[in-house]
Each structure stands twice: as C-alpha cells, then as structure tokens.
Amino acid sequence: MALPMYRCALCEGVVPPKTPCLRKVTLSRPVRYPERPDVNRRIVKGRIRWSDDPGGFGVETVREVLVCKPCHEERAPARAERRVF
C-alpha cells in the first residue's frame, strides 16, 4: 500500500510520508456582514425573546494551499500574500 504524500505549494518540495498536511491562507478579502433584525433567540424567565444581530466587518478566506511545516512557519511566504479589496 502506497503512503500518501503531497507537494508543497510554496517551495514545491515533496513532503515525506506520514507528515501532517498544513494549510496556509494565500488570498483573503474583507467583507461586511449586514444587520439582521430578530434572528437570535433567547429564553428569559420562560419566555422567548428575540434580539438583533448587529452585523459588522470581517475577513473571508478566498484561497488556501497545502504547505510543508517550514513554509507554514514562515511569516513571508515565497509568493507574497495578496488581498482583494
């Protein structure tokens, strides 16, 4: 039975067998979540109360790649991180 191996997306080296697969985000984008009225349900003194979700800002992952451990620990990968705005 062949052991699964993979190639690092940054250094393109083959990772030895039984090495855990690590993922690194290479592309992300900012996102605005809209306000949603009456979506959160709470039970207060035996009665159901609905509250609003205020929404807000966050970051979504667009693309992530499989990398080896040395590439995962680097702060500046071989290919510079890009952000979509």
Gaussian input, Z-matrix of N, CA and C with variables (Angstrom, degrees):
# hf/3-21g

backbone

0 1
 N
 C     1     B1
 C     2     B2     1     A1
 N     3     B3     2     A2     1     D1
 C     4     B4     3     A3     2     D2
 C     5     B5     4     A4     3     D3
 N     6     B6     5     A5     4     D4
 C     7     B7     6     A6     5     D5
 C     8     B8     7     A7     6     D6
 N     9     B9     8     A8     7     D7
 C    10    B10     9     A9     8     D8
 C    11    B11    10    A10     9     D9
 N    12    B12    11    A11    10    D10
 C    13    B13    12    A12    11    D11
 C    14    B14    13    A13    12    D12
 N    15    B15    14    A14    13    D13
 C    16    B16    15    A15    14    D14
 C    17    B17    16    A16    15    D15
 N    18    B18    17    A17    16    D16
 C    19    B19    18    A18    17    D17
 C    20    B20    19    A19    18    D18
 N    21    B21    20    A20    19    D19
 C    22    B22    21    A21    20    D20
 C    23    B23    22    A22    21    D21
 N    24    B24    23    A23    22    D22
 C    25    B25    24    A24    23    D23
 C    26    B26    25    A25    24    D24
 N    27    B27    26    A26    25    D25
 C    28    B28    27    A27    26    D26
 C    29    B29    28    A28    27    D27
 N    30    B30    29    A29    28    D28
 C    31    B31    30    A30    29    D29
 C    32    B32    31    A31    30    D30
 N    33    B33    32    A32    31    D31
 C    34    B34    33    A33    32    D32
 C    35    B35    34    A34    33    D33
 N    36    B36    35    A35    34    D34
 C    37    B37    36    A36    35    D35
 C    38    B38    37    A37    36    D36
 N    39    B39    38    A38    37    D37
 C    40    B40    39    A39    38    D38
 C    41    B41    40    A40    39    D39
 N    42    B42    41    A41    40    D40
 C    43    B43    42    A42    41    D41
 C    44    B44    43    A43    42    D42
 N    45    B45    44    A44    43    D43
 C    46    B46    45    A45    44    D44
 C    47    B47    46    A46    45    D45
 N    48    B48    47    A47    46    D46
 C    49    B49    48    A48    47    D47
 C    50    B50    49    A49    48    D48
 N    51    B51    50    A50    49    D49
 C    52    B52    51    A51    50    D50
 C    53    B53    52    A52    51    D51
 N    54    B54    53    A53    52    D52
 C    55    B55    54    A54    53    D53
 C    56    B56    55    A55    54    D54
 N    57    B57    56    A56    55    D55
 C    58    B58    57    A57    56    D56
 C    59    B59    58    A58    57    D57
 N    60    B60    59    A59    58    D58
 C    61    B61    60    A60    59    D59
 C    62    B62    61    A61    60    D60
 N    63    B63    62    A62    61    D61
 C    64    B64    63    A63    62    D62
 C    65    B65    64    A64    63    D63
 N    66    B66    65    A65    64    D64
 C    67    B67    66    A66    65    D65
 C    68    B68    67    A67    66    D66
 N    69    B69    68    A68    67    D67
 C    70    B70    69    A69    68    D68
 C    71    B71    70    A70    69    D69
 N    72    B72    71    A71    70    D70
 C    73    B73    72    A72    71    D71
 C    74    B74    73    A73    72    D72
 N    75    B75    74    A74    73    D73
 C    76    B76    75    A75    74    D74
 C    77    B77    76    A76    75    D75
 N    78    B78    77    A77    76    D76
 C    79    B79    78    A78    77    D77
 C    80    B80    79    A79    78    D78
 N    81    B81    80    A80    79    D79
 C    82    B82    81    A81    80    D80
 C    83    B83    82    A82    81    D81
 N    84    B84    83    A83    82    D82
 C    85    B85    84    A84    83    D83
 C    86    B86    85    A85    84    D84
 N    87    B87    86    A86    85    D85
 C    88    B88    87    A87    86    D86
 C    89    B89    88    A88    87    D87
 N    90    B90    89    A89    88    D88
 C    91    B91    90    A90    89    D89
 C    92    B92    91    A91    90    D90
 N    93    B93    92    A92    91    D91
 C    94    B94    93    A93    92    D92
 C    95    B95    94    A94    93    D93
 N    96    B96    95    A95    94    D94
 C    97    B97    96    A96    95    D95
 C    98    B98    97    A97    96    D96
 N    99    B99    98    A98    97    D97
 C   100   B100    99    A99    98    D98
 C   101   B101   100   A100    99    D99
 N   102   B102   101   A101   100   D100
 C   103   B103   102   A102   101   D101
 C   104   B104   103   A103   102   D102
 N   105   B105   104   A104   103   D103
 C   106   B106   105   A105   104   D104
 C   107   B107   106   A106   105   D105
 N   108   B108   107   A107   106   D106
 C   109   B109   108   A108   107   D107
 C   110   B110   109   A109   108   D108
 N   111   B111   110   A110   109   D109
 C   112   B112   111   A111   110   D110
 C   113   B113   112   A112   111   D111
 N   114   B114   113   A113   112   D112
 C   115   B115   114   A114   113   D113
 C   116   B116   115   A115   114   D114
 N   117   B117   116   A116   115   D115
 C   118   B118   117   A117   116   D116
 C   119   B119   118   A118   117   D117
 N   120   B120   119   A119   118   D118
 C   121   B121   120   A120   119   D119
 C   122   B122   121   A121   120   D120
 N   123   B123   122   A122   121   D121
 C   124   B124   123   A123   122   D122
 C   125   B125   124   A124   123   D123
 N   126   B126   125   A125   124   D124
 C   127   B127   126   A126   125   D125
 C   128   B128   127   A127   126   D126
 N   129   B129   128   A128   127   D127
 C   130   B130   129   A129   128   D128
 C   131   B131   130   A130   129   D129
 N   132   B132   131   A131   130   D130
 C   133   B133   132   A132   131   D131
 C   134   B134   133   A133   132   D132
 N   135   B135   134   A134   133   D133
 C   136   B136   135   A135   134   D134
 C   137   B137   136   A136   135   D135
 N   138   B138   137   A137   136   D136
 C   139   B139   138   A138   137   D137
 C   140   B140   139   A139   138   D138
 N   141   B141   140   A140   139   D139
 C   142   B142   141   A141   140   D140
 C   143   B143   142   A142   141   D141
 N   144   B144   143   A143   142   D142
 C   145   B145   144   A144   143   D143
 C   146   B146   145   A145   144   D144
 N   147   B147   146   A146   145   D145
 C   148   B148   147   A147   146   D146
 C   149   B149   148   A148   147   D147
 N   150   B150   149   A149   148   D148
 C   151   B151   150   A150   149   D149
 C   152   B152   151   A151   150   D150
 N   153   B153   152   A152   151   D151
 C   154   B154   153   A153   152   D152
 C   155   B155   154   A154   153   D153
 N   156   B156   155   A155   154   D154
 C   157   B157   156   A156   155   D155
 C   158   B158   157   A157   156   D156
 N   159   B159   158   A158   157   D157
 C   160   B160   159   A159   158   D158
 C   161   B161   160   A160   159   D159
 N   162   B162   161   A161   160   D160
 C   163   B163   162   A162   161   D161
 C   164   B164   163   A163   162   D162
 N   165   B165   164   A164   163   D163
 C   166   B166   165   A165   164   D164
 C   167   B167   166   A166   165   D165
 N   168   B168   167   A167   166   D166
 C   169   B169   168   A168   167   D167
 C   170   B170   169   A169   168   D168
 N   171   B171   170   A170   169   D169
 C   172   B172   171   A171   170   D170
 C   173   B173   172   A172   171   D171
 N   174   B174   173   A173   172   D172
 C   175   B175   174   A174   173   D173
 C   176   B176   175   A175   174   D174
 N   177   B177   176   A176   175   D175
 C   178   B178   177   A177   176   D176
 C   179   B179   178   A178   177   D177
 N   180   B180   179   A179   178   D178
 C   181   B181   180   A180   179   D179
 C   182   B182   181   A181   180   D180
 N   183   B183   182   A182   181   D181
 C   184   B184   183   A183   182   D182
 C   185   B185   184   A184   183   D183
 N   186   B186   185   A185   184   D184
 C   187   B187   186   A186   185   D185
 C   188   B188   187   A187   186   D186
 N   189   B189   188   A188   187   D187
 C   190   B190   189   A189   188   D188
 C   191   B191   190   A190   189   D189
 N   192   B192   191   A191   190   D190
 C   193   B193   192   A192   191   D191
 C   194   B194   193   A193   192   D192
 N   195   B195   194   A194   193   D193
 C   196   B196   195   A195   194   D194
 C   197   B197   196   A196   195   D195
 N   198   B198   197   A197   196   D196
 C   199   B199   198   A198   197   D197
 C   200   B200   199   A199   198   D198
 N   201   B201   200   A200   199   D199
 C   202   B202   201   A201   200   D200
 C   203   B203   202   A202   201   D201
 N   204   B204   203   A203   202   D202
 C   205   B205   204   A204   203   D203
 C   206   B206   205   A205   204   D204
 N   207   B207   206   A206   205   D205
 C   208   B208   207   A207   206   D206
 C   209   B209   208   A208   207   D207
 N   210   B210   209   A209   208   D208
 C   211   B211   210   A210   209   D209
 C   212   B212   211   A211   210   D210
 N   213   B213   212   A212   211   D211
 C   214   B214   213   A213   212   D212
 C   215   B215   214   A214   213   D213
 N   216   B216   215   A215   214   D214
 C   217   B217   216   A216   215   D215
 C   218   B218   217   A217   216   D216
 N   219   B219   218   A218   217   D217
 C   220   B220   219   A219   218   D218
 C   221   B221   220   A220   219   D219
 N   222   B222   221   A221   220   D220
 C   223   B223   222   A222   221   D221
 C   224   B224   223   A223   222   D222
 N   225   B225   224   A224   223   D223
 C   226   B226   225   A225   224   D224
 C   227   B227   226   A226   225   D225
 N   228   B228   227   A227   226   D226
 C   229   B229   228   A228   227   D227
 C   230   B230   229   A229   228   D228
 N   231   B231   230   A230   229   D229
 C   232   B232   231   A231   230   D230
 C   233   B233   232   A232   231   D231
 N   234   B234   233   A233   232   D232
 C   235   B235   234   A234   233   D233
 C   236   B236   235   A235   234   D234
 N   237   B237   236   A236   235   D235
 C   238   B238   237   A237   236   D236
 C   239   B239   238   A238   237   D237
 N   240   B240   239   A239   238   D238
 C   241   B241   240   A240   239   D239
 C   242   B242   241   A241   240   D240
 N   243   B243   242   A242   241   D241
 C   244   B244   243   A243   242   D242
 C   245   B245   244   A244   243   D243
 N   246   B246   245   A245   244   D244
 C   247   B247   246   A246   245   D245
 C   248   B248   247   A247   246   D246
 N   249   B249   248   A248   247   D247
 C   250   B250   249   A249   248   D248
 C   251   B251   250   A250   249   D249
 N   252   B252   251   A251   250   D250
 C   253   B253   252   A252   251   D251
 C   254   B254   253   A253   252   D252

   B1=1.4520
   B2=1.5256
   B3=1.3069
   B4=1.4605
   B5=1.5272
   B6=1.3157
   B7=1.4621
   B8=1.5184
   B9=1.3360
   B10=1.4610
   B11=1.5294
   B12=1.3138
   B13=1.4585
   B14=1.5251
   B15=1.2976
   B16=1.4544
   B17=1.5145
   B18=1.3221
   B19=1.4555
   B20=1.5303
   B21=1.3278
   B22=1.4635
   B23=1.5252
   B24=1.3165
   B25=1.4635
   B26=1.5225
   B27=1.3343
   B28=1.4635
   B29=1.5238
   B30=1.3419
   B31=1.4722
   B32=1.5229
   B33=1.3273
   B34=1.4613
   B35=1.5171
   B36=1.3265
   B37=1.4591
   B38=1.5252
   B39=1.3460
   B40=1.4572
   B41=1.5247
   B42=1.3085
   B43=1.4603
   B44=1.5222
   B45=1.3463
   B46=1.4649
   B47=1.5314
   B48=1.3388
   B49=1.4660
   B50=1.5263
   B51=1.3231
   B52=1.4740
   B53=1.5271
   B54=1.3203
   B55=1.4622
   B56=1.5191
   B57=1.3359
   B58=1.4624
   B59=1.5326
   B60=1.2954
   B61=1.4569
   B62=1.5301
   B63=1.3039
   B64=1.4615
   B65=1.5129
   B66=1.3175
   B67=1.4648
   B68=1.5177
   B69=1.3362
   B70=1.4556
   B71=1.5197
   B72=1.3195
   B73=1.4614
   B74=1.5172
   B75=1.3399
   B76=1.4586
   B77=1.5276
   B78=1.3228
   B79=1.4562
   B80=1.5275
   B81=1.3124
   B82=1.4656
   B83=1.5208
   B84=1.3287
   B85=1.4599
   B86=1.5271
   B87=1.3191
   B88=1.4557
   B89=1.5253
   B90=1.3166
   B91=1.4625
   B92=1.5256
   B93=1.3235
   B94=1.4630
   B95=1.5212
   B96=1.3294
   B97=1.4553
   B98=1.5293
   B99=1.3342
   B100=1.4587
   B101=1.5359
   B102=1.3027
   B103=1.4609
   B104=1.5325
   B105=1.3424
   B106=1.4706
   B107=1.5277
   B108=1.3157
   B109=1.4657
   B110=1.5315
   B111=1.3372
   B112=1.4699
   B113=1.5317
   B114=1.3384
   B115=1.4665
   B116=1.5277
   B117=1.3241
   B118=1.4597
   B119=1.5250
   B120=1.3280
   B121=1.4633
   B122=1.5248
   B123=1.3203
   B124=1.4570
   B125=1.5160
   B126=1.3142
   B127=1.4607
   B128=1.5265
   B129=1.3370
   B130=1.4548
   B131=1.5205
   B132=1.3305
   B133=1.4649
   B134=1.5341
   B135=1.3375
   B136=1.4537
   B137=1.5205
   B138=1.3114
   B139=1.4661
   B140=1.5201
   B141=1.3052
   B142=1.4615
   B143=1.5268
   B144=1.3279
   B145=1.4673
   B146=1.5227
   B147=1.3065
   B148=1.4569
   B149=1.5151
   B150=1.3328
   B151=1.4615
   B152=1.5314
   B153=1.3132
   B154=1.4619
   B155=1.5309
   B156=1.3258
   B157=1.4558
   B158=1.5228
   B159=1.3425
   B160=1.4614
   B161=1.5262
   B162=1.3287
   B163=1.4653
   B164=1.5145
   B165=1.3170
   B166=1.4578
   B167=1.5096
   B168=1.3381
   B169=1.4572
   B170=1.5213
   B171=1.3328
   B172=1.4542
   B173=1.5183
   B174=1.3288
   B175=1.4567
   B176=1.5185
   B177=1.3320
   B178=1.4597
   B179=1.5236
   B180=1.3268
   B181=1.4547
   B182=1.5166
   B183=1.3224
   B184=1.4565
   B185=1.5191
   B186=1.3399
   B187=1.4514
   B188=1.5164
   B189=1.3338
   B190=1.4501
   B191=1.5230
   B192=1.3325
   B193=1.4646
   B194=1.5225
   B195=1.3497
   B196=1.4574
   B197=1.5221
   B198=1.3330
   B199=1.4635
   B200=1.5238
   B201=1.3372
   B202=1.4617
   B203=1.5340
   B204=1.3215
   B205=1.4605
   B206=1.5346
   B207=1.3441
   B208=1.4778
   B209=1.5320
   B210=1.3345
   B211=1.4703
   B212=1.5242
   B213=1.3194
   B214=1.4613
   B215=1.5252
   B216=1.3292
   B217=1.4670
   B218=1.5220
   B219=1.3305
   B220=1.4637
   B221=1.5164
   B222=1.3320
   B223=1.4714
   B224=1.5125
   B225=1.3310
   B226=1.4661
   B227=1.5291
   B228=1.3371
   B229=1.4630
   B230=1.5225
   B231=1.3330
   B232=1.4587
   B233=1.5158
   B234=1.3294
   B235=1.4715
   B236=1.5196
   B237=1.2935
   B238=1.4648
   B239=1.5163
   B240=1.3351
   B241=1.4589
   B242=1.5224
   B243=1.3153
   B244=1.4590
   B245=1.5101
   B246=1.3001
   B247=1.4547
   B248=1.5112
   B249=1.3125
   B250=1.4601
   B251=1.5259
   B252=1.3159
   B253=1.4777
   B254=1.4887
   A1=109.34
   A2=116.47
   A3=121.69
   A4=110.12
   A5=115.55
   A6=120.29
   A7=109.27
   A8=117.90
   A9=119.59
   A10=111.63
   A11=115.13
   A12=122.38
   A13=106.45
   A14=116.74
   A15=120.13
   A16=109.60
   A17=115.88
   A18=122.67
   A19=108.02
   A20=116.37
   A21=121.78
   A22=109.17
   A23=117.07
   A24=121.50
   A25=112.56
   A26=118.71
   A27=120.52
   A28=112.66
   A29=117.53
   A30=119.93
   A31=111.79
   A32=117.70
   A33=125.29
   A34=113.69
   A35=117.34
   A36=121.96
   A37=110.36
   A38=116.57
   A39=120.80
   A40=108.27
   A41=116.17
   A42=122.33
   A43=108.60
   A44=118.59
   A45=121.05
   A46=112.16
   A47=116.88
   A48=120.45
   A49=112.01
   A50=115.47
   A51=124.77
   A52=113.30
   A53=117.42
   A54=122.05
   A55=107.57
   A56=118.40
   A57=119.10
   A58=112.40
   A59=114.67
   A60=122.35
   A61=108.91
   A62=117.63
   A63=122.65
   A64=109.13
   A65=116.68
   A66=121.82
   A67=109.69
   A68=115.85
   A69=121.36
   A70=108.74
   A71=116.59
   A72=121.88
   A73=108.88
   A74=116.49
   A75=120.27
   A76=112.07
   A77=116.91
   A78=119.70
   A79=108.69
   A80=116.14
   A81=120.87
   A82=108.56
   A83=115.27
   A84=119.12
   A85=109.63
   A86=117.36
   A87=119.87
   A88=109.62
   A89=116.24
   A90=120.33
   A91=108.66
   A92=115.44
   A93=121.77
   A94=107.44
   A95=116.35
   A96=121.67
   A97=108.72
   A98=117.56
   A99=119.89
   A100=112.63
   A101=115.42
   A102=121.89
   A103=108.51
   A104=116.68
   A105=120.65
   A106=108.83
   A107=117.29
   A108=119.63
   A109=112.02
   A110=115.94
   A111=124.37
   A112=113.87
   A113=117.93
   A114=120.15
   A115=113.37
   A116=118.22
   A117=120.97
   A118=109.96
   A119=116.32
   A120=121.70
   A121=109.89
   A122=116.91
   A123=123.74
   A124=108.56
   A125=116.13
   A126=120.34
   A127=107.26
   A128=115.85
   A129=122.76
   A130=107.98
   A131=116.20
   A132=122.63
   A133=111.20
   A134=116.59
   A135=121.33
   A136=114.95
   A137=118.02
   A138=120.86
   A139=109.75
   A140=116.57
   A141=121.85
   A142=108.81
   A143=114.85
   A144=122.16
   A145=108.65
   A146=117.14
   A147=122.73
   A148=109.26
   A149=116.82
   A150=120.50
   A151=109.47
   A152=115.21
   A153=121.62
   A154=111.32
   A155=115.77
   A156=122.40
   A157=106.03
   A158=118.62
   A159=119.78
   A160=114.83
   A161=118.69
   A162=119.63
   A163=109.78
   A164=117.25
   A165=120.50
   A166=112.06
   A167=115.29
   A168=122.12
   A169=109.42
   A170=116.53
   A171=121.63
   A172=110.54
   A173=116.02
   A174=122.76
   A175=108.40
   A176=117.41
   A177=122.76
   A178=109.82
   A179=116.25
   A180=121.77
   A181=108.60
   A182=116.43
   A183=121.78
   A184=109.56
   A185=117.21
   A186=121.22
   A187=110.24
   A188=115.72
   A189=120.99
   A190=108.04
   A191=116.53
   A192=121.46
   A193=109.35
   A194=116.07
   A195=122.95
   A196=108.25
   A197=116.48
   A198=120.60
   A199=110.67
   A200=115.69
   A201=121.51
   A202=109.06
   A203=116.65
   A204=120.72
   A205=113.14
   A206=120.28
   A207=118.62
   A208=113.00
   A209=117.16
   A210=119.79
   A211=111.52
   A212=117.14
   A213=120.95
   A214=111.06
   A215=116.53
   A216=120.73
   A217=113.05
   A218=118.22
   A219=120.77
   A220=110.62
   A221=116.42
   A222=119.69
   A223=110.47
   A224=117.78
   A225=121.64
   A226=107.94
   A227=118.17
   A228=119.76
   A229=112.32
   A230=116.59
   A231=121.74
   A232=111.20
   A233=116.32
   A234=121.77
   A235=107.05
   A236=116.85
   A237=120.76
   A238=111.71
   A239=116.24
   A240=120.60
   A241=109.20
   A242=114.69
   A243=120.05
   A244=108.55
   A245=116.14
   A246=121.57
   A247=109.05
   A248=115.54
   A249=121.41
   A250=107.25
   A251=117.01
   A252=120.07
   A253=110.27
   D1=129.30
   D2=-179.30
   D3=-79.54
   D4=138.70
   D5=178.12
   D6=-85.88
   D7=138.24
   D8=-179.19
   D9=-70.57
   D10=135.15
   D11=175.24
   D12=-132.76
   D13=164.33
   D14=176.75
   D15=-143.22
   D16=165.84
   D17=179.81
   D18=-105.14
   D19=131.39
   D20=178.82
   D21=-64.54
   D22=133.74
   D23=-178.35
   D24=-74.99
   D25=-18.72
   D26=-178.16
   D27=-95.92
   D28=-51.79
   D29=-178.39
   D30=-95.91
   D31=-9.26
   D32=179.23
   D33=61.14
   D34=23.67
   D35=175.28
   D36=-88.11
   D37=150.45
   D38=177.83
   D39=-82.52
   D40=130.48
   D41=-178.15
   D42=-86.58
   D43=137.76
   D44=-178.99
   D45=-62.93
   D46=160.68
   D47=178.91
   D48=-62.06
   D49=153.61
   D50=178.24
   D51=62.67
   D52=20.63
   D53=175.08
   D54=-93.11
   D55=129.55
   D56=-178.98
   D57=-63.86
   D58=145.94
   D59=179.85
   D60=-83.24
   D61=129.43
   D62=178.38
   D63=-115.41
   D64=145.30
   D65=-179.93
   D66=-114.35
   D67=141.75
   D68=178.77
   D69=-130.79
   D70=133.00
   D71=179.46
   D72=-75.14
   D73=125.98
   D74=178.80
   D75=-111.16
   D76=-15.39
   D77=-179.38
   D78=-147.06
   D79=127.49
   D80=178.84
   D81=-138.85
   D82=164.81
   D83=-179.96
   D84=-144.65
   D85=146.71
   D86=174.96
   D87=-74.77
   D88=149.09
   D89=-179.46
   D90=-141.74
   D91=147.40
   D92=177.22
   D93=-110.40
   D94=124.18
   D95=178.20
   D96=-94.69
   D97=129.33
   D98=-176.28
   D99=-73.93
   D100=159.58
   D101=175.81
   D102=-71.73
   D103=137.90
   D104=179.47
   D105=-126.88
   D106=114.84
   D107=-179.35
   D108=-79.75
   D109=143.46
   D110=173.77
   D111=53.37
   D112=54.75
   D113=179.26
   D114=-116.16
   D115=-20.66
   D116=-178.81
   D117=-98.20
   D118=125.71
   D119=-177.00
   D120=-103.35
   D121=130.62
   D122=175.94
   D123=-131.41
   D124=149.49
   D125=174.81
   D126=-108.32
   D127=118.15
   D128=-178.53
   D129=-123.07
   D130=118.71
   D131=-179.81
   D132=52.65
   D133=42.11
   D134=176.49
   D135=79.75
   D136=1.95
   D137=179.52
   D138=-116.04
   D139=149.32
   D140=179.19
   D141=-85.40
   D142=127.48
   D143=176.99
   D144=-119.43
   D145=136.06
   D146=178.29
   D147=-106.37
   D148=137.85
   D149=178.00
   D150=-128.19
   D151=164.27
   D152=-176.30
   D153=-87.71
   D154=151.05
   D155=170.21
   D156=-98.41
   D157=119.29
   D158=-173.73
   D159=-72.47
   D160=-12.21
   D161=-176.62
   D162=76.56
   D163=-158.08
   D164=178.14
   D165=146.07
   D166=-159.50
   D167=-177.25
   D168=-120.35
   D169=150.55
   D170=178.99
   D171=-158.49
   D172=-169.75
   D173=179.52
   D174=-129.04
   D175=132.33
   D176=177.45
   D177=-109.05
   D178=143.86
   D179=175.02
   D180=-82.71
   D181=127.06
   D182=178.35
   D183=-98.19
   D184=-44.55
   D185=-178.19
   D186=-142.47
   D187=136.95
   D188=173.20
   D189=-134.45
   D190=150.80
   D191=-175.87
   D192=-125.44
   D193=159.69
   D194=175.83
   D195=-86.04
   D196=128.36
   D197=-176.97
   D198=-134.52
   D199=162.09
   D200=175.33
   D201=-81.67
   D202=170.00
   D203=-175.71
   D204=-62.84
   D205=-44.76
   D206=178.67
   D207=-60.89
   D208=-39.01
   D209=179.01
   D210=-70.49
   D211=-31.53
   D212=179.62
   D213=-69.44
   D214=-33.28
   D215=-177.66
   D216=-81.28
   D217=-17.07
   D218=178.78
   D219=-67.90
   D220=143.47
   D221=176.07
   D222=-80.39
   D223=-40.04
   D224=-179.89
   D225=-109.99
   D226=104.26
   D227=-179.81
   D228=-68.87
   D229=166.42
   D230=-179.35
   D231=-57.14
   D232=-40.35
   D233=173.97
   D234=-99.86
   D235=122.63
   D236=-175.66
   D237=-61.09
   D238=142.60
   D239=177.53
   D240=-68.34
   D241=139.25
   D242=179.38
   D243=-119.26
   D244=148.84
   D245=176.44
   D246=-124.92
   D247=140.66
   D248=177.66
   D249=-98.08
   D250=125.46
   D251=178.81
   D252=-118.18

